[in-house]
Amino acid sequence: MTELNRIEQAIKEIDPATFQKLCDEYERIECKTKGIDASIVPLGSEDGKNKTTKGTPDSYIITSDDKYILMEYTSQKKKIFQKVKDDLSKIDNSSIDKDKIKKIKYFSATSDIEPKDIQAIQNLLKKKNIDFEFVSNYDLATDIRDKYRSLAEEYLGFVLKPRQLMTAKEFEKDFNDQYTGASTYNYFAYREGELEQLNDKLQNKNVVILTGSSGVGKTRLAYEYTKKYGDQVFFVNNVFDTRALISEIQSYIDDSSLKVIVFDDANRINDLEKVFQAFQRKIKKSDIKIILTVRNYAKNDVYEELGHWVNADILELTQLSRL
């Protein structure tokens, strides 16, 4: 069972009250991540109890412009379209000021609804100037896998391994915890020439293989190069699931702010070719720069493996001479 399948199945099996709490927390994190100034008011569960309560909506958000985003949750397994219509009619017949409803967001613990039915609801509500978003089991599971992995432990009863795609800050902490002797806090010196070479190569090619013996400073050089891009950088390390990695990259590669991806110890990544095969067109057409740190004994293998999909250059680091 894949990681995504496991999350989907767990969402289907949790009780309605836990599902509502999961969705409330998901939406709270979503708002925070997107920089939306909003407060969430849960109505569908009893305080301090794992029970749902009757009423419409299940939760709502008051936005900064004093509008409402209404949220409905269902764990019903079948006839989802009818359930959605019934819940929307309850909202329509409620005392809520319809002019203040900005959006209705509907979460389902299953994905048993046709796209045409969702489109029909969207078209109907559009006439009332209300946006409609349907979040299926699959949508929720994908975001938990790719972005909000801690929710699995808190609500689904199991721990997901750390994400394989890390921000620069996450990578810096992980790297410094493991390799204190090569800490990124140490002063960077004597590699200014190689840093300039790396910069020049990435001006002409999207992909550079940074190679050399173990401990020569490949990772540190790649890290120093990325510093000028701030939070527009991701690092890949300790890959355990290539398919999940591809999905993680997919969720960010269309973001125009993404500038650099560093594959650290790329020679240890199984099926590295599949990763680049999945994104070859986007890599070639975009300005995303990719650095792979590779042990020198594996540089030719990696170069040949990627040669079918991307046009890469090589920069080899040698040991610094002692003065």
C-alpha positions in Angstrom: 0.0 0.0 0.0 1.4 3.4 -1.0 1.6 6.3 1.5 -1.2 8.1 -0.3 -3.5 5.0 -0.3 -2.8 4.5 3.5 -3.9 8.1 4.2 -7.0 7.8 2.0 -8.0 4.6 3.7 -7.5 6.1 7.2 -9.6 9.2 6.4 -12.4 6.9 5.3 -12.3 4.9 8.5 -12.1 7.7 11.1 -15.3 8.7 13.0 -17.3 11.8 11.9 -16.2 13.9 14.9 -12.5 13.2 14.3 -13.0 13.9 10.6 -14.4 17.3 11.4 -11.6 18.2 13.8 -9.1 17.1 11.1 -10.7 19.3 8.5 -10.8 22.3 10.9 -7.1 22.0 11.7 -6.3 21.5 8.0 -8.2 24.7 7.1 -6.5 26.6 10.0 -3.1 25.6 8.6 -4.1 26.4 5.1 -5.1 29.9 6.0 -1.9 30.4 8.0 0.2 29.1 5.1 -1.5 31.3 2.6 -1.3 34.4 4.9 -5.0 34.7 5.2 -6.1 36.7 8.2 -9.1 34.6 9.4 -10.6 33.1 12.5 -12.2 29.6 12.4 -15.3 28.9 14.4 -16.2 25.2 14.8 -19.8 24.4 15.3 -20.1 20.8 14.3 -18.4 19.1 17.3 -19.0 19.4 21.0 -16.2 21.0 23.1 -14.1 18.4 24.9 -16.0 15.5 23.4 -15.6 13.3 20.3 -19.2 13.9 19.1 -20.7 15.8 16.2 -23.6 18.2 16.7 -26.5 19.0 14.3 -26.5 22.3 12.6 -25.4 24.2 9.5 -22.6 25.0 8.8 -20.2 22.7 10.6 -17.6 25.4 10.8 -17.2 28.9 9.4 -14.4 31.4 8.9 -14.8 35.2 9.4 -12.5 36.8 6.9 -10.7 40.2 7.3 -13.3 41.8 5.1 -16.1 40.6 7.4 -17.3 37.9 5.0 -18.1 34.2 5.7 -16.5 31.1 4.4 -18.8 28.2 5.4 -17.5 24.7 5.8 -19.4 21.4 5.7 -18.0 18.0 6.4 -19.4 14.5 5.7 -18.2 11.0 6.3 -21.1 9.5 4.4 -19.8 6.8 2.0 -22.5 6.9 -0.7 -24.8 9.3 -2.5 -22.4 12.2 -1.8 -24.0 14.4 -4.4 -27.4 14.2 -2.7 -25.8 14.8 0.7 -24.1 17.9 -0.7 -27.3 19.3 -2.1 -29.2 18.6 1.1 -26.6 20.4 3.2 -26.5 23.4 0.8 -30.3 23.7 0.9 -30.1 23.8 4.7 -27.6 26.7 4.4 -30.0 28.4 1.9 -32.9 28.1 4.3 -30.9 29.2 7.4 -30.8 32.7 8.9 -27.3 33.4 7.7 -26.9 36.7 5.8 -26.5 35.4 2.3 -24.8 38.6 1.1 -21.9 37.9 3.5 -21.2 34.4 2.3 -18.1 34.5 0.2 -17.4 30.8 -0.3 -18.7 27.4 0.7 -16.0 24.7 1.2 -17.3 21.1 1.3 -15.1 18.3 2.7 -15.8 14.6 2.0 -14.2 11.6 3.6 -14.7 9.8 0.2 -14.3 10.8 -3.4 -17.6 9.3 -4.6 -18.9 12.3 -6.6 -18.7 13.1 -10.3 -16.8 16.2 -11.6 -20.0 17.2 -13.6 -21.9 17.3 -10.3 -19.4 19.5 -8.7 -19.4 21.8 -11.7 -23.2 22.0 -11.6 -23.1 23.1 -7.9 -20.4 25.7 -8.8 -22.5 27.1 -11.6 -25.5 27.3 -9.4 -23.7 29.1 -6.6 -21.9 31.4 -9.0 -25.2 33.0 -9.8 -25.4 34.0 -6.1 -21.8 35.3 -6.2 -20.7 32.4 -3.9 -17.6 30.3 -4.7 -17.8 26.6 -4.1 -14.9 24.2 -3.5 -15.3 20.4 -3.0 -12.4 18.8 -1.1 -12.4 15.0 -1.7 -10.7 12.3 0.3 -8.1 12.2 -2.4 -7.5 16.0 -2.3 -7.2 16.0 1.5 -4.9 12.9 1.5 -2.6 14.4 -1.1 -2.2 17.6 0.9 -1.5 15.7 4.1 1.1 13.6 2.3 2.8 16.5 0.5 2.4 19.5 2.9 0.8 18.7 6.3 2.3 15.4 7.4 1.9 16.0 11.1 -1.9 15.7 10.7 -1.6 12.0 10.1 -0.1 11.4 13.6 -2.6 13.7 15.3 -5.8 12.5 13.6 -5.2 9.3 11.7 -3.2 7.3 14.2 0.1 6.8 12.5 3.3 8.7 11.9 4.5 9.6 8.4 8.2 9.8 7.7 9.7 13.3 7.3 9.1 15.0 4.0 11.8 14.4 1.4 11.6 17.9 0.0 13.0 20.3 2.6 13.2 24.1 2.8 16.7 25.6 3.1 16.1 26.1 6.9 14.9 22.6 7.4 17.9 21.2 5.5 20.3 23.5 7.4 19.0 22.2 10.7 19.1 18.6 9.6 22.6 18.9 8.1 24.1 20.7 11.2 22.5 18.0 13.5 24.2 15.3 11.5 27.6 16.8 10.5 28.7 19.2 13.3 32.2 19.3 11.9 31.0 20.7 8.6 28.4 23.0 10.0 26.9 25.7 7.8 27.7 28.1 10.7 31.4 27.7 10.0 33.0 30.5 8.0 33.0 29.7 4.2 36.4 30.4 2.7 38.8 29.3 0.0 36.0 28.1 -2.4 35.1 31.5 -3.9 36.5 30.4 -7.3 34.5 27.2 -7.4 31.4 29.2 -6.3 31.9 31.5 -9.3 32.3 28.5 -11.5 29.1 26.9 -10.3 27.3 30.2 -10.9 28.7 30.4 -14.4 27.7 26.9 -15.3 24.2 27.4 -14.0 23.9 30.5 -16.3 24.3 28.2 -19.3 22.7 24.9 -18.1 19.8 24.2 -15.8 21.4 21.2 -14.2 24.9 20.9 -12.7 26.4 17.8 -11.2 28.7 18.8 -8.4 31.1 16.0 -7.8 34.2 15.1 -5.7 35.4 12.8 -2.9 33.6 12.3 0.4 34.0 15.4 2.7 35.4 17.6 0.0 32.7 20.2 0.5 30.1 19.6 -2.2 27.1 20.1 0.0 28.5 23.2 1.6 29.3 24.8 -1.8 25.8 24.0 -3.1 24.3 25.5 0.1 26.4 28.7 -0.2 25.1 29.1 -3.8 21.5 28.8 -2.8 21.8 31.5 0.0 21.1 34.3 -2.4 17.7 32.8 -3.2 16.3 32.9 0.3 13.2 30.8 0.7 13.0 30.0 -3.1 15.1 26.9 -2.6 14.4 23.2 -1.8 16.7 20.4 -0.8 16.3 16.7 -1.4 18.0 14.2 0.9 17.4 10.8 2.4 14.9 9.7 -0.3 12.8 6.7 0.7 9.9 6.9 -1.8 10.6 8.1 -5.4 6.9 8.3 -6.3 6.2 10.4 -3.3 9.2 12.7 -4.0 7.9 13.3 -7.6 4.5 14.3 -6.1 6.1 16.6 -3.6 8.1 18.3 -6.3 5.0 18.5 -8.5 3.2 20.5 -5.8 6.0 23.2 -6.0 7.5 23.1 -9.4 4.7 25.2 -11.0 5.3 27.9 -8.4 7.0 30.8 -10.2 9.0 31.7 -7.1 10.9 28.4 -7.0 14.5 29.0 -8.2 16.7 26.1 -7.0 16.4 22.4 -6.1 19.5 20.7 -4.6 19.6 16.9 -4.7 22.2 16.1 -2.0 24.0 12.7 -2.3 22.1 12.2 -5.6 24.0 9.0 -6.3 22.1 7.3 -3.4 18.7 8.1 -4.8 17.1 5.0 -6.4 15.3 5.7 -9.8 16.8 9.2 -10.0 16.1 8.9 -13.7 12.4 8.7 -13.1 12.4 12.0 -11.2 14.0 13.8 -14.1 11.9 12.0 -16.6 8.8 13.2 -14.9 9.9 16.9 -15.0 12.1 17.1 -18.1 9.9 19.5 -20.0 9.3 21.8 -17.1 13.1 21.8 -16.3 14.0 22.7 -19.9 11.4 25.4 -20.2 11.8 27.1 -16.8 14.5 29.0 -15.1 14.7 26.5 -12.2 18.3 25.6 -11.5 19.2 22.1 -10.2 22.3 21.0 -8.4 23.2 17.4 -7.7 26.0 16.5 -5.3 27.5 13.2 -6.3 30.4 11.2 -5.1 33.1 11.1 -7.7 33.0 7.4 -8.2 29.4 7.7 -9.3 29.5 10.9 -11.4 29.7 9.1 -14.8 26.8 6.8 -13.9 24.6 9.7 -12.8 25.6 11.8 -15.9 24.7 9.0 -18.2 21.5 8.2 -16.3 20.3 11.8 -16.6 21.6 12.4 -20.1 18.4 11.0 -21.7 16.3 13.7 -20.1 18.4 16.8 -19.3 21.5 18.5 -20.6 23.7 18.6 -17.5 27.2 20.1 -16.8 29.8 18.8 -14.3 31.9 20.7 -11.8 34.5 18.6 -9.9 35.8 19.7 -6.5 39.3 18.7 -5.4 40.8 18.7 -2.0 42.1 22.1 -0.8 45.9 22.1 -0.8 47.5 22.7 2.6 49.5 25.9 3.0 
